[in-house]
Amino acid sequence: MTIALPTPRPRLRGITAESVFVRRSLTQSLRDGESLSMSIMLPVMIMLLFTYVFGGALEADGRYVDYVVPGIILLCAGFGAATTATYVARDMTTGIIDRFRTMPLRASAVLTGHVVASLVRNLVATAVVIGVAFAVGFRPSADVVSWVLALLLIALYILAITYLFAAIGLAAGSPEAASGYGFIVMFLPYLSSAFVPVDTMPAWLQWVAENQPITPIIETIRGLLMGTPLGTEPWWALGWIAVIVAVSAVWGAWLFRRSRR
């Protein structure tokens, strides 16, 4: 007597699986309103703090807000992307990833859903931060083309930092640990030209600020929005973003395969 084995279900084609997990991640974000609110409120509070408390001491003419906004935008992206590490770590520790692996879909679709949803969340948060910046006196000199290029660079940075946080979520043993590891990455803007010019720092710290990825990205956004000299900063910015995406993708794929074994 022969026993008929069940026919395996074919894998989902196209981007069906990715669209499902993007919707799932967006639904999680809407339900977790506190994380979304904090990722917007914290950068706004920092911008108001630096503008109204420290701004007068740093620039007596009151135009410090024009200097600080590009850094605040990247800080906002970091806070928003950090929740991705928590969501990924939560999926890895609750066992739902093992359930997804029994389904006929690509394993990468889960991470893609987290990354795309984070990109949408962060673009919304960035729009809010820019709106508040205009309310407190931010007056860029950029034309339409410069605005488009600046927003495109911001989106690329969000994509890169989100892939990095997704990999951190895979590496962490718990959502709490993922949040702690992400804090190290979010600290980088403070060691860049986000809040003060690099040449005002101690000599040893200038080297750190000049040779880390955040500074050229900030200087490129600042140059596009405020008309400051760009030089080679855009090429360094794009190069750093490409390196972050490549390293994060390879590291994340390796971590996912290791957890699968």
C-alpha positions in Angstrom: 0.0 0.0 0.0 1.5 3.3 -1.0 0.9 6.4 1.0 0.4 9.6 -1.0 2.6 12.4 0.3 1.2 15.9 0.4 2.2 18.0 -2.6 4.4 20.9 -1.4 2.8 24.3 -1.9 4.6 26.5 -4.4 6.5 29.6 -3.2 4.7 32.9 -3.5 5.8 34.7 -6.6 6.7 38.3 -7.2 6.5 40.6 -4.2 3.4 39.1 -2.7 5.2 37.9 0.4 7.1 41.2 0.8 3.8 43.2 0.5 2.2 41.1 3.2 5.1 41.6 5.6 5.3 45.4 4.9 1.6 45.6 5.8 2.2 43.5 8.9 5.1 45.8 10.0 3.1 49.0 9.3 0.2 47.6 11.4 2.6 46.9 14.2 3.9 50.5 14.0 0.4 51.9 14.2 -0.4 49.7 17.2 2.8 50.7 18.9 2.0 54.4 18.9 4.3 55.1 21.8 7.5 54.1 19.9 6.4 56.1 16.9 5.6 59.2 19.0 8.9 59.0 20.9 10.9 58.7 17.7 9.4 62.0 16.6 9.2 63.8 20.0 12.8 63.2 21.1 14.5 64.8 18.0 12.0 67.7 18.2 12.8 68.2 21.9 16.6 68.1 21.2 16.1 70.6 18.3 14.2 72.9 20.6 16.8 72.5 23.4 19.7 73.3 21.2 17.9 76.2 19.4 16.5 78.0 22.4 18.9 76.9 25.3 22.3 76.6 23.6 21.7 78.4 20.3 22.2 81.9 21.6 25.6 80.9 23.0 26.7 79.1 19.8 25.4 81.8 17.4 24.3 85.1 18.8 22.4 86.1 15.6 19.8 83.4 16.3 20.5 81.4 13.1 21.8 78.3 14.9 18.6 76.5 13.9 19.7 76.6 10.2 22.9 74.8 11.2 21.4 72.2 13.5 18.4 71.0 11.5 20.4 68.6 9.1 21.9 66.8 12.2 18.5 66.6 13.8 17.0 65.0 10.7 19.6 62.2 10.9 19.1 61.9 14.6 15.3 61.5 14.0 16.1 58.7 11.4 18.3 57.0 14.0 15.6 57.0 16.7 13.0 55.7 14.2 15.2 53.0 12.8 16.1 51.8 16.3 12.6 50.4 16.7 13.4 48.1 13.8 16.0 46.3 15.9 13.5 45.8 18.7 10.8 44.4 16.3 13.3 42.0 14.6 14.6 40.8 17.9 11.1 40.3 19.2 10.2 38.2 16.1 13.4 36.1 16.6 12.7 35.4 20.3 8.9 34.7 20.1 9.3 31.8 17.7 7.2 33.4 14.9 10.1 33.3 12.5 10.2 29.5 12.8 6.5 29.5 11.9 7.2 31.6 8.9 9.9 29.2 7.7 7.3 26.5 7.4 5.5 28.6 4.8 6.2 28.7 1.1 7.8 32.2 1.2 11.3 33.7 1.0 12.9 34.2 4.4 14.2 37.6 3.4 10.6 38.8 3.0 10.3 39.2 6.8 13.3 41.6 7.0 12.2 43.4 3.9 8.8 44.1 5.5 10.6 45.6 8.6 12.9 47.7 6.5 10.3 49.1 4.1 7.9 49.9 7.0 10.7 51.6 8.9 11.5 53.7 5.8 7.8 54.9 5.6 7.7 55.6 9.4 11.0 57.6 9.2 10.0 59.6 6.2 6.8 60.7 8.0 8.8 61.5 11.1 11.3 63.5 9.1 8.5 65.5 7.5 7.2 66.4 11.0 10.6 67.4 12.2 11.2 69.6 9.2 7.7 71.2 9.7 8.6 72.0 13.3 12.0 73.4 12.2 10.2 75.8 9.8 8.0 76.9 12.7 11.0 77.8 14.9 12.8 79.7 12.2 14.5 77.3 9.8 14.9 79.1 6.5 16.8 77.1 3.9 18.0 78.6 0.6 17.5 75.4 -1.5 15.7 75.3 -4.7 13.4 72.4 -5.8 16.2 70.3 -7.2 18.3 70.7 -4.1 15.3 69.7 -1.9 14.7 66.6 -4.0 18.4 65.6 -3.8 18.5 66.2 0.0 15.3 64.1 0.5 16.7 61.3 -1.7 19.9 61.3 0.4 17.9 61.2 3.6 15.9 58.3 2.3 19.1 56.4 1.3 20.5 57.0 4.8 17.3 55.8 6.4 17.4 52.7 4.3 21.0 52.0 5.2 20.6 52.6 9.0 17.5 50.5 9.0 19.3 47.5 7.4 22.0 48.0 10.1 19.4 48.0 12.9 17.7 44.9 11.4 21.0 43.1 11.6 21.5 44.3 15.1 18.1 42.9 16.0 19.1 39.5 14.5 22.4 39.5 16.5 20.7 40.6 19.8 19.5 38.0 22.3 16.4 39.9 23.3 14.5 43.1 22.4 16.1 44.9 25.4 19.6 44.0 24.3 18.8 45.2 20.7 17.7 48.5 22.1 20.9 48.8 24.1 23.1 48.0 21.1 21.3 50.5 18.9 22.1 53.3 21.4 25.8 53.0 20.3 24.8 53.7 16.7 22.5 56.6 17.7 25.4 58.2 19.6 27.4 58.8 16.4 25.7 62.1 15.4 26.9 63.7 18.6 30.5 63.0 17.5 30.0 64.6 14.1 29.4 68.1 12.7 25.7 67.8 13.6 25.8 70.3 16.5 29.1 72.2 16.3 31.8 72.6 13.6 34.4 70.0 13.6 37.3 72.5 13.9 35.9 73.5 17.4 36.6 70.1 18.8 39.8 68.8 20.4 42.4 67.6 17.8 42.0 63.9 18.6 38.2 64.2 18.4 38.4 66.1 15.1 39.9 63.0 13.5 37.0 60.8 14.8 34.4 63.3 13.6 36.0 63.7 10.1 36.4 60.0 9.5 33.0 58.6 10.5 30.0 58.2 8.1 27.6 60.8 9.7 29.7 63.9 9.1 29.8 63.7 5.2 26.1 62.9 5.1 25.2 65.9 7.3 27.5 68.2 5.4 26.0 67.1 2.1 22.4 67.8 3.4 23.6 71.1 4.9 25.2 72.1 1.6 22.1 71.2 -0.4 19.7 73.0 1.9 21.8 75.9 3.0 24.2 76.4 0.1 27.4 75.7 2.0 30.3 74.3 -0.1 29.9 70.6 -0.9 33.4 69.6 -2.1 33.8 65.9 -2.1 31.3 65.3 0.7 28.5 63.9 -1.5 30.8 61.2 -2.8 31.9 60.3 0.7 28.3 60.3 1.8 27.1 57.9 -0.9 30.2 55.7 -0.4 29.5 55.4 3.3 25.8 54.6 2.7 26.8 51.9 0.2 29.3 50.3 2.7 26.7 50.3 5.5 24.0 48.7 3.2 26.5 46.0 1.9 27.9 45.1 5.3 24.5 45.1 7.0 23.0 42.9 4.2 25.8 40.4 4.3 25.9 40.3 8.1 22.1 40.1 8.4 21.9 37.2 5.9 24.7 35.3 7.8 22.9 35.9 11.1 19.6 34.7 9.7 21.2 31.5 8.2 23.0 30.8 11.5 19.8 31.1 13.5 18.1 28.8 11.1 20.6 26.1 11.6 
